[in-house]
């Protein structure tokens, strides 16, 4: 524990150095009226940031978590953040609210449910006049688009271009996210090709593109603007190693004598939770699989898992405190998806000192830090997945070392403070270029 505390102090010192450097860059880019002199550093008071995302609360998932992390960090640094998104109340709903979780001002536009995930996502419908109204009344310093594939994103790019406002884009999704949840795969693949082409054309009209990992950037080879990998980040002060709070775990009926394999995330097709359930049937170890979350195919998964009896538990949606307790209780986090551009749940598990077993697809191998933080299996080989889980469950010293290494790796590379600093520095560089 002493090693962990020392790591946190070191990371905090480094974050302070980066913050001072970033603040100085912002002051160079913006007028001095928006900076104040304190001791020997210039402190940036506030930047107006417009975030545009079709994925937003009440939807759940990694994108919303990443948005909360970024927005809360920007607000904490003194920036003014506005979110432009669709209304959950349908075509005749247009209103403004303050997000109670991250503190952003949220402008809700008339919207329809997104065909690929109607329970979770919406798309702003005919947003041009609402976007024009926003820009007549507001002048953000910079705009940040999340996965720009919709009418809303296009309308914002058009208005920003006329007003010479710089835009950063971040891609949080890939084709498989849509295809694997579609009933008609042929139509879905055809639709995805059209969407990807339009997205790339739109992104190439902006100043800069980021994605959570190097592998994520590689999924969009048609992008010709500057790019950078910026982690989604994780709150390493909240997700820490420690003893699980037994009071929080009581309602989940977890067997205290069995090792636990956990999954955290949406229960949707591309997550391949069916592989985890199938692997549990092949395990030599008498372990419990705890599936944490909700989603489109929960009914199918519960039916598949019925033959496991009490060796498989579905928790449904949980609070952050409950999720942390479950991650601390888990011996392993398993992620079998072939379509992850980072995986925030895995970052949270690693921050808690819980090693991971992941598929060898897209960005998931980057989580392993060369095998120090866990193991990968050959997707979609269920036998190999079961074998890798068995290996770790039966090697406690190796798991403990992986947990220590994982925690340090998060502190060094993936704290949310580092993510926010990287974005603020990038914003400053781009604003300076446009000024």
C-alpha positions in Angstrom: 0.0 0.0 0.0 2.9 2.3 0.7 4.2 1.8 -2.8 0.7 2.8 -4.1 0.6 6.0 -2.0 4.1 6.9 -3.2 3.0 6.4 -6.8 0.0 8.6 -6.3 2.1 11.4 -4.8 4.5 11.1 -7.8 1.7 11.2 -10.2 0.2 14.2 -8.5 3.5 16.1 -8.8 3.7 15.3 -12.5 0.1 16.3 -13.0 0.8 19.7 -11.3 3.8 20.2 -13.6 1.7 19.4 -16.7 -1.2 21.6 -15.5 1.2 24.6 -15.1 2.7 24.0 -18.6 -0.8 23.7 -20.1 -2.0 26.9 -18.3 0.9 28.8 -19.8 0.1 27.5 -23.3 -3.5 28.6 -22.9 -2.5 32.1 -21.8 -0.3 32.4 -24.9 -3.3 31.4 -27.1 -5.9 33.6 -25.4 -6.2 37.2 -24.3 -4.5 38.1 -21.0 -7.9 39.3 -19.7 -8.8 35.7 -19.2 -5.6 34.8 -17.3 -4.4 35.8 -13.8 -0.9 36.0 -12.4 -0.3 33.9 -9.3 3.3 33.5 -7.9 5.5 32.4 -10.8 2.8 30.8 -13.1 0.1 32.1 -15.3 -3.3 30.5 -14.4 -5.9 30.0 -17.2 -9.3 31.1 -15.9 -11.6 29.5 -18.4 -12.2 28.4 -21.9 -15.6 28.0 -23.7 -15.8 24.4 -24.9 -18.7 23.0 -26.9 -19.0 19.2 -26.8 -21.3 17.6 -29.5 -22.4 14.0 -28.9 -25.3 11.9 -29.9 -24.5 9.5 -27.1 -25.5 11.0 -23.8 -27.4 10.4 -20.7 -29.9 8.6 -20.1 -27.8 6.3 -22.3 -25.2 4.2 -20.5 -21.8 2.8 -21.4 -18.2 3.7 -22.0 -18.8 6.8 -24.1 -20.9 8.4 -21.3 -18.2 7.5 -18.8 -15.5 9.1 -20.9 -17.6 12.2 -21.4 -18.2 12.5 -17.7 -14.5 12.2 -17.0 -13.5 14.8 -19.6 -16.3 17.3 -18.7 -15.8 17.1 -14.9 -12.0 17.6 -15.4 -12.6 20.6 -17.7 -15.0 22.1 -15.2 -12.6 21.5 -12.4 -9.9 23.4 -14.4 -12.2 26.4 -14.7 -13.5 25.8 -18.2 -17.1 26.5 -19.3 -18.6 23.4 -20.9 -21.7 23.1 -23.0 -23.0 19.8 -24.4 -25.2 19.7 -27.6 -27.1 16.4 -27.8 -30.6 14.9 -28.5 -33.5 14.9 -26.2 -34.7 11.6 -24.7 -38.3 12.9 -24.9 -38.7 12.8 -28.7 -39.3 15.0 -31.7 -41.2 17.8 -29.9 -38.7 18.3 -27.0 -36.2 21.2 -26.8 -34.8 22.3 -23.5 -31.7 23.2 -21.5 -30.6 21.6 -18.3 -27.5 21.4 -16.0 -26.1 17.9 -15.8 -26.1 17.0 -12.1 -23.3 14.5 -12.5 -20.6 16.4 -14.5 -21.9 20.0 -14.1 -22.1 20.8 -17.9 -24.9 22.9 -19.4 -26.8 20.5 -21.7 -28.8 21.7 -24.7 -31.3 19.0 -25.7 -32.6 19.1 -29.3 -35.5 17.2 -30.8 -34.4 13.6 -31.5 -35.4 10.1 -32.7 -34.2 6.8 -31.3 -31.1 5.4 -33.1 -31.9 2.3 -35.1 -28.9 0.2 -33.9 -29.6 0.6 -30.2 -33.0 2.2 -29.5 -32.8 1.9 -25.8 -29.5 3.6 -25.4 -28.9 6.1 -28.2 -30.7 9.0 -30.0 -30.1 11.1 -33.1 -31.0 14.8 -33.3 -33.6 15.3 -36.0 -33.3 18.2 -38.5 -31.0 20.1 -36.1 -29.9 22.9 -38.5 -32.1 25.7 -37.2 -31.3 24.9 -33.6 -27.6 24.8 -34.3 -27.8 28.2 -36.1 -29.7 29.6 -33.1 -27.0 28.4 -30.8 -24.1 30.0 -32.8 -26.0 33.3 -33.2 -26.0 33.5 -29.4 -22.7 31.8 -28.5 -19.1 31.8 -29.6 -17.2 28.8 -28.2 -13.4 28.9 -28.2 -13.2 25.3 -29.4 -15.6 22.5 -30.4 -15.2 18.8 -29.6 -17.2 16.3 -31.6 -17.7 12.8 -30.4 -18.0 10.1 -33.1 -19.2 12.6 -35.8 -21.6 10.6 -37.9 -24.9 12.5 -37.7 -26.9 15.5 -39.0 -26.1 17.3 -35.8 -22.3 17.0 -36.3 -22.6 18.1 -39.9 -24.6 21.2 -39.0 -22.1 22.1 -36.3 -19.1 21.7 -38.7 -20.9 24.0 -41.2 -21.5 26.8 -38.6 -18.0 26.4 -37.1 -16.4 26.7 -40.6 -18.2 30.0 -41.3 -17.1 31.4 -38.0 -13.5 30.0 -38.1 -14.0 28.1 -34.8 -11.5 25.1 -34.5 -12.8 21.6 -34.1 -11.3 18.5 -32.4 -13.0 15.1 -33.1 -12.8 11.9 -31.1 -13.9 8.5 -32.4 -15.4 6.2 -29.8 -16.9 3.5 -32.1 -16.2 1.1 -34.9 -18.3 -0.8 -37.5 -18.6 -3.9 -35.5 -20.5 -2.0 -32.8 -23.3 -1.6 -35.2 -23.1 -4.8 -37.3 -23.0 -7.2 -34.3 -26.2 -5.6 -32.8 -28.1 -5.6 -36.1 -30.7 -8.3 -37.0 -29.9 -8.0 -40.7 -26.1 -8.2 -41.0 -26.0 -7.6 -44.8 -28.0 -4.3 -44.6 -26.0 -3.3 -41.6 -22.6 -3.8 -43.4 -23.9 -1.7 -46.4 -25.1 1.0 -44.0 -21.8 1.0 -42.1 -19.8 1.6 -45.3 -21.9 4.7 -46.1 -21.6 6.0 -42.5 -17.9 5.4 -42.3 -17.3 7.2 -45.6 -19.4 10.2 -44.5 -17.7 10.3 -41.1 -14.2 10.3 -42.6 -15.2 13.2 -45.0 -16.6 15.1 -42.0 -13.6 14.5 -39.8 -11.2 15.6 -42.5 -12.9 19.0 -42.4 -11.8 19.5 -38.8 -8.4 20.4 -37.2 -7.5 17.3 -35.3 -8.7 13.8 -34.4 -8.1 11.8 -31.3 -9.0 8.2 -30.3 -8.4 6.4 -27.0 -5.6 4.1 -28.3 -3.1 3.7 -31.2 -5.2 0.7 -32.3 -8.3 2.8 -32.3 -6.6 5.4 -34.6 -5.7 2.6 -37.0 -9.4 1.7 -37.5 -9.8 4.9 -39.5 -7.1 4.9 -42.2 -8.9 7.4 -44.4 -8.2 10.3 -42.0 -5.7 12.8 -43.4 -5.6 15.4 -40.5 -3.3 15.2 -37.5 -4.2 12.5 -35.0 -3.2 11.6 -31.5 -4.0 8.8 -29.0 -5.5 10.2 -25.8 -6.7 7.7 -23.2 -10.2 7.9 -21.9 -8.7 8.0 -18.4 -9.9 6.7 -15.1 -10.4 8.2 -11.6 -7.5 6.4 -9.9 -8.3 8.1 -6.6 -11.7 6.4 -6.6 -10.9 3.1 -8.2 -8.2 1.8 -5.9 -7.1 -1.5 -4.5 -8.6 -2.5 -1.2 -11.0 -4.8 0.6 -14.4 -5.0 -0.9 -17.2 -3.5 1.1 -19.2 -6.6 2.1 -22.4 -4.5 2.9 -22.5 -3.4 -0.7 -22.0 -7.0 -2.0 -24.7 -8.6 0.2 -27.5 -8.3 -2.4 -25.6 -10.0 -5.1 -25.3 -13.5 -3.5 -21.6 -13.9 -4.3 -20.1 -17.1 -2.8 -17.3 -16.1 -0.4 -15.5 -19.4 -1.0 -15.4 -19.3 -4.8 -13.0 -17.2 -7.0 -14.9 -14.6 -9.1 -14.6 -13.7 -12.8 -16.3 -10.4 -13.5 -17.6 -8.7 -16.6 -18.6 -5.0 -16.6 -20.4 -3.3 -19.4 -23.4 -3.2 -21.7 -25.0 -6.6 -22.4 -25.0 -6.1 -26.2 -24.0 -8.3 -29.1 -20.5 -7.0 -29.8 -19.4 -7.6 -26.2 -19.6 -11.4 -26.8 -20.6 -12.3 -23.2 -21.9 -15.5 -24.7 -18.2 -16.6 -25.0 -17.6 -15.9 -21.3 -20.6 -18.0 -20.3 -19.5 -20.8 -22.6 -16.0 -20.6 -21.2 -17.3 -21.0 -17.7 -18.8 -24.4 -18.7 -15.2 -25.5 -19.6 -13.4 -24.2 -16.6 -11.7 -26.7 -14.3 -11.9 -24.2 -11.5 -15.2 -23.9 -9.5 -15.6 -20.1 -10.0 -18.5 -17.7 -10.3 -19.1 -15.4 -13.3 -20.5 -12.1 -12.2 -22.1 -10.1 -15.1 -22.4 -6.5 -14.2 -24.6 -4.2 -16.4 -27.7 -4.2 -18.6 -28.4 -4.2 -22.3 -30.1 -5.5 -25.5 -29.5 -9.2 -25.1 -29.8 -9.8 -21.4 -32.7 -12.2 -21.8 -30.8 -14.4 -24.2 -27.7 -14.4 -21.9 -29.8 -15.3 -18.9 -31.2 -18.2 -20.9 -27.8 -19.4 -21.9 -26.4 -19.1 -18.4 -29.3 -21.0 -16.8 -27.4 -24.3 -16.9 -24.6 -22.7 -14.8 -26.9 -22.3 -11.9 -25.4 -20.2 -9.1 -22.1 -20.1 -10.9 -23.4 -17.2 -12.9 -24.9 -14.0 -11.4 -26.5 -11.0 -13.2 -26.4 -7.9 -11.1 -28.2 -5.5 -13.4 -27.2 -1.8 -13.3 -25.1 -0.9 -10.3 -23.8 2.3 -8.6 -20.2 3.3 -9.0 -19.6 2.3 -5.3 -21.1 -1.1 -6.0 -19.0 -1.5 -9.1 -15.9 -0.7 -7.3 -16.7 -3.2 -4.6 -17.4 -5.9 -7.2 -14.1 -5.1 -9.0 -12.2 -5.4 -5.7 -13.9 -8.7 -5.0 -13.1 -10.1 -8.4 -10.1 -12.2 -9.0 -10.1 -11.4 -12.8 -12.0 -9.1 -15.1 -12.8 -10.9 -18.5 -13.6 -9.1 -21.7 -14.2 -11.2 -24.8 -15.3 -8.4 -27.2 -13.7 -8.0 -30.7 -14.8 -4.4 -30.9 -13.2 -2.3 -28.1 -11.3 0.9 -28.8 -10.0 0.9 -25.2 -12.4 -0.4 -22.6 -13.0 1.8 -19.6 -14.3 -1.1 -17.4 -10.9 -2.7 -17.9 -9.1 0.5 -16.9 -11.2 0.7 -13.7 -10.4 -3.0 -12.9 -6.7 -2.4 -13.4 -6.8 0.7 -11.2 -8.3 -1.6 -8.5 -5.4 -4.0 -8.9 -7.5 -6.6 -10.6 -5.8 -8.4 -13.6 -7.7 -8.9 -16.9 -8.2 -11.6 -19.5 -9.1 -10.0 -22.8 -9.5 -10.9 -26.5 -6.5 -10.4 -28.8 -8.6 -7.9 -30.9 -8.2 -4.2 -31.7 -7.2 -2.2 -28.6 -7.5 -4.8 -25.9 -4.0 -6.1 -26.1 -2.7 -2.6 -25.3 -4.2 -3.0 -21.8 -1.8 -5.8 -21.0 1.4 -3.8 -21.1 3.3 -6.7 -22.6 1.6 -9.3 -20.3 2.3 -7.5 -17.0 -1.4 -6.7 -16.4 -3.1 -9.9 -17.5 -3.4 -12.3 -20.5 -5.1 -12.4 -23.9 -6.9 -15.3 -25.6 -7.3 -16.1 -29.3 -10.7 -14.7 -30.3 -13.2 -16.4 -30.6 -11.6 -19.6 -29.2 -13.7 -20.5 -26.1 -11.3 -23.2 -25.0 -8.3 -20.8 -25.0 -10.4 -18.3 -23.0 -11.2 -20.9 -20.4 -7.6 -22.0 -20.3 -6.3 -18.4 -19.7 -8.9 -17.9 -17.0 -8.0 -21.2 -15.3 -4.3 -20.4 -15.4 -4.7 -17.1 -13.6 -7.2 -18.3 -11.1 -4.8 -21.1 -10.1 -1.7 -18.8 -9.7 -2.4 -16.4 -6.9 1.2 -15.0 -6.7 1.1 -14.1 -10.4 -2.3 -12.5 -10.0 -1.0 -10.4 -7.1 2.0 -9.2 -9.0 -0.1 -8.4 -12.0 -2.4 -6.4 -9.8 0.5 -4.3 -8.5 1.9 -3.8 -12.0 -1.6 -2.9 -13.3 -2.2 -0.2 -10.6 1.2 1.4 -11.3 0.6 1.3 -15.1 -2.7 3.2 -14.5 -1.0 5.8 -12.3 1.7 6.4 -14.9 -0.4 6.5 -18.0 -4.2 6.6 -17.5 -5.4 8.9 -14.8 -8.2 11.2 -15.7 -6.1 14.2 -14.7 -3.5 13.3 -17.4 -6.3 12.9 -19.9 -7.8 16.3 -19.2 -4.3 17.9 -19.2 -3.6 16.4 -22.6 -6.9 17.7 -24.1 -6.5 21.2 -22.6 -3.0 21.3 -24.1 -4.3 20.2 -27.4 -7.1 22.7 -27.3 -4.6 25.5 -26.6 -2.3 24.5 -29.5 -5.3 24.5 -31.9 -6.8 27.8 -30.7 -3.4 29.4 -31.0 -3.1 28.2 -34.6 -6.5 29.7 -35.4 -5.9 33.0 -33.6 
